[in-house]
């Protein structure tokens, strides 16, 4: 189902699946021009030119894109698959995994583009890139839980889809994606970790760009919270699914 979702998204287009490579590459070029040329932005610790800033920015945006793709699709996930609810016996909870699988595919492609550009611009990629799957792993239960929660609520609250667009945009700007954590006043720095994107963005940037080991303690805490949230969200999904057929 995940494969079908990816292929179906590009079916009928001229270049087909190649759009999954062109999109992140074009976005990287746009980031470089806007932030490196127009705004002349610079990141703390940056030693290279405009492309390095774009790479640093892109490492955070990839995580946000994965999160936003799942969060924005989740409220209509059950509604768009009404046949599975009303006509057949189907494990509806697996729809979350197919959605997550599609988002992971796009994250993989974007990360490969990031590493290819890093190799061309910086001449090397850090060995810590092998830790990237470990960094992303704690994020997966959280996203799965978020999809279960939002997809079940979306059946009963149809305004949720419009609200999620605003929420995902707010979370993007409230995470250290466009700015380093050091620019945040110390009194407010810890508050940013209430944003589910912050810890994963910081850890991803460490292993993909800076060549540093991630904060294992932070990732450990994140994993526990993420799994607990997924368990509660799944329990809610199983409890509320009994009313899906009546509402739809």
Secondary structure by P-SEA (a helix, b strand, c coil): caaaaaaaaacccccccaaaaaaaaaaaaaaaaacccccccccccccccaaaaaaaaaaaaaaaaaaaaaaaaccccccccccccccccccccaaaaaaaaaaaaaaaaaaaaaaaaaaaaccccccccccccccaaaaaaaaaaaaaaaaaaaacccaaaaaaaaaaaaaaaaccccccccccccccccccccccaaaaaaaaaaacccccccaaaaaaaaaaaaaaaaaaaaaaaaaacccccccc
